[in-house]
Amino acid sequence: MKTIENLKRIIVTQSHCNHKETNLEVLHLPIISFEQLSFEKTKLIGTFDWVVITSKNTVTFFKEYLKNIEYKHIASIGKTTTKALLDAGFKVDFEPSTFTQEGFMEEFKVNSDMRILYPASNEKRPLMRDFMKDHDAEVVEIELYHPVGNKDSINKIKNNLLSSDAITFSSPSGVHVFMSNFEKEVLDKITVASIGHVTERTLKEYGISSIMPKEATLNSMIEMLEKELYE
């Protein structure tokens, strides 16, 4: 373990921050919070061949509905999502080998006989929905929640950014919220890390370079930052 004097500090901006023991000082300052949206409950009528769950947030907001609808299978993207489903008492029938929507589309077999329920953020990418519809599946889409800026965390980031060695982003929404509150120059002397190619691309659109772990998980990112900051 590093001594207090040379301990490197990172700011983690994602919503959930369960990670392995690390030699880094981790400030968990979730830059976005989520608000549940109302939706037409008649969309849940009938039997679904698949329910596609793409995030832990979806599990949080949808698990009570999931307990009371008729479905045959659950598809999950990512270890965190799958763990949240299992912890809530659900069985996961499909998880792609890579934790991305692109990985899902490569491995998940869709056909015109399927009826698929797809609850997610109202700011999700259209990629998955379009993929399933392009294969003539009946897709019942629910805009379940939406991200909003976390004012308390934003203020704490402002107070701690200059004394930190790295900041992490895990979603385009988090990047957009950050850039609506900061000038990109505040990141000139700090390491920026991103989880996922979409987050990396969003940072690039703002002119910000980032490093990205091979695996799209928080633990993988922390391992990468340990090497980056201490070696």
C-alpha positions in Angstrom: 0.0 0.0 0.0 1.3 3.5 -0.9 2.0 6.0 1.9 -0.3 8.9 2.4 2.3 11.3 1.0 2.5 9.7 -2.5 -1.1 8.4 -2.7 -2.6 9.2 -6.1 -6.2 10.5 -6.1 -8.8 9.7 -8.8 -12.3 11.0 -9.2 -14.9 8.3 -10.2 -17.9 9.9 -11.7 -20.1 6.9 -12.5 -23.2 6.1 -10.4 -21.9 2.9 -8.8 -18.5 2.5 -7.3 -18.0 -1.1 -6.0 -14.3 -1.8 -6.7 -11.4 -4.0 -5.5 -8.9 -2.8 -3.0 -6.6 -0.3 -4.5 -3.5 1.8 -3.9 -5.4 4.8 -5.2 -7.5 7.3 -3.2 -10.9 7.0 -4.8 -13.3 9.9 -4.6 -16.7 8.7 -5.7 -18.6 11.7 -7.0 -21.4 10.5 -9.3 -21.9 13.3 -11.8 -25.4 12.2 -12.8 -28.4 11.0 -10.9 -31.5 9.4 -12.4 -35.2 10.1 -12.3 -37.8 7.6 -13.1 -40.2 8.4 -15.9 -43.9 7.5 -16.1 -44.9 5.2 -18.9 -48.1 3.5 -20.3 -48.5 0.3 -18.2 -50.6 -1.3 -21.0 -47.2 -1.8 -22.8 -46.6 -4.6 -20.2 -49.6 -6.7 -21.2 -49.0 -10.0 -22.9 -46.1 -12.4 -23.0 -42.6 -11.4 -24.0 -40.0 -13.8 -25.5 -37.2 -11.7 -24.2 -36.7 -8.8 -21.8 -33.5 -7.0 -22.7 -31.8 -5.2 -19.7 -28.7 -3.1 -20.4 -27.8 -1.4 -17.1 -28.0 -1.6 -13.4 -30.2 1.5 -13.4 -32.8 -0.4 -15.4 -32.8 -3.2 -12.9 -33.3 -0.6 -10.1 -36.2 1.1 -11.8 -37.8 -2.0 -13.4 -37.4 -4.9 -11.1 -40.8 -4.5 -9.5 -42.5 -4.5 -12.9 -40.4 -7.5 -14.0 -41.7 -9.5 -11.1 -45.3 -9.1 -12.3 -45.1 -9.5 -16.1 -45.0 -12.6 -18.3 -41.7 -13.3 -20.1 -39.7 -16.3 -21.1 -36.1 -15.1 -21.0 -33.9 -12.2 -19.8 -30.9 -10.9 -21.7 -28.3 -8.8 -19.9 -25.4 -6.6 -21.0 -22.5 -6.4 -18.6 -21.4 -8.1 -15.4 -22.8 -5.3 -13.2 -26.2 -5.6 -14.8 -26.2 -9.4 -14.5 -25.2 -9.2 -10.9 -27.9 -6.7 -10.1 -30.5 -9.1 -11.8 -29.2 -12.1 -9.9 -29.2 -10.2 -6.6 -32.8 -9.2 -7.3 -33.7 -12.9 -7.8 -33.9 -13.1 -11.5 -32.3 -15.7 -13.9 -30.2 -14.4 -16.8 -30.5 -16.4 -19.9 -28.1 -14.5 -22.2 -25.1 -12.3 -21.7 -22.7 -11.3 -24.5 -19.0 -12.1 -24.1 -18.2 -8.4 -24.5 -20.0 -5.9 -22.3 -21.2 -3.6 -25.1 -24.3 -3.2 -27.3 -22.1 -4.1 -30.3 -21.2 -7.3 -28.6 -24.9 -8.0 -28.0 -25.8 -7.5 -31.6 -23.0 -9.8 -32.8 -24.1 -12.7 -30.6 -27.9 -12.3 -29.9 -30.1 -14.1 -32.5 -33.2 -12.1 -33.3 -36.0 -13.2 -35.6 -39.4 -12.0 -36.7 -41.3 -14.3 -34.2 -39.9 -12.6 -31.2 -41.7 -10.1 -28.9 -39.0 -8.2 -27.0 -39.5 -5.8 -24.1 -36.8 -3.1 -24.0 -36.9 -0.8 -20.9 -34.0 1.7 -20.8 -33.0 5.4 -20.4 -34.7 7.9 -22.6 -31.1 9.0 -23.7 -30.0 5.5 -24.8 -28.4 5.0 -28.2 -30.9 3.8 -30.9 -28.5 1.1 -31.9 -30.1 -1.8 -30.0 -33.6 -0.9 -30.8 -32.9 -0.5 -34.5 -31.0 -3.8 -34.6 -33.9 -5.7 -33.2 -36.5 -3.9 -35.3 -34.4 -4.4 -38.5 -34.7 -8.1 -37.8 -38.5 -7.7 -37.8 -38.9 -8.5 -34.1 -41.8 -6.8 -32.3 -40.0 -4.4 -29.9 -41.9 -2.8 -27.0 -39.8 0.1 -25.9 -40.1 1.8 -22.6 -38.4 5.1 -21.7 -37.9 4.2 -18.1 -35.6 6.9 -16.6 -33.5 9.9 -17.6 -30.2 11.3 -16.3 -29.9 14.7 -14.6 -26.8 16.5 -13.3 -25.9 15.8 -9.6 -25.3 19.4 -8.3 -23.7 18.2 -5.1 -21.1 16.1 -6.9 -20.5 18.7 -9.5 -19.6 21.2 -6.7 -17.3 18.6 -5.0 -15.6 17.9 -8.3 -14.9 21.6 -8.7 -13.3 21.7 -5.3 -11.2 18.5 -5.8 -10.3 18.4 -9.5 -7.0 20.4 -9.3 -5.7 18.2 -6.4 -6.6 15.0 -8.3 -4.5 12.9 -10.6 -7.2 11.4 -12.8 -10.9 11.5 -13.5 -13.1 8.7 -15.0 -16.2 8.7 -17.2 -18.4 5.8 -17.9 -21.2 7.2 -20.1 -21.8 9.9 -22.7 -24.4 11.4 -20.3 -21.7 11.9 -17.7 -19.4 13.5 -20.2 -22.2 15.9 -21.4 -23.0 16.9 -17.8 -19.3 17.5 -17.0 -18.8 19.6 -20.1 -21.9 21.7 -19.4 -20.3 22.7 -16.1 -16.6 22.9 -16.9 -14.2 24.2 -19.5 -12.2 21.4 -21.2 -9.0 23.1 -20.2 -9.5 22.0 -16.6 -8.5 18.5 -17.8 -5.3 19.6 -19.5 -3.1 18.4 -16.6 -5.1 15.4 -15.4 -5.4 11.9 -16.7 -8.8 11.2 -18.2 -10.1 7.6 -18.3 -13.2 6.3 -20.1 -15.1 3.1 -20.0 -16.4 2.0 -23.4 -15.8 3.2 -26.9 -19.0 5.4 -26.9 -17.8 7.3 -23.9 -14.3 7.6 -25.5 -15.9 9.0 -28.7 -18.0 11.5 -26.8 -14.9 12.8 -25.0 -13.1 13.1 -28.4 -16.0 15.2 -29.7 -15.2 17.7 -27.0 -11.5 17.5 -28.0 -10.5 15.5 -24.9 -8.2 12.5 -25.2 -8.7 9.6 -22.8 -7.2 6.2 -21.9 -9.5 3.2 -21.9 -9.2 -0.3 -20.2 -9.5 -3.4 -22.3 -12.5 -4.5 -20.2 -15.4 -2.2 -19.7 -15.5 -2.5 -15.9 -14.5 -0.2 -13.0 -12.0 -2.7 -11.7 -10.3 -2.9 -15.0 -10.1 0.8 -15.2 -8.7 1.1 -11.7 -6.0 -1.5 -12.5 -5.1 0.5 -15.6 -4.9 3.8 -13.6 -2.7 2.1 -11.0 -0.2 1.3 -13.7 -0.6 4.7 -15.4 -0.2 6.8 -12.3 2.4 4.8 -10.4 4.7 3.3 -13.1 
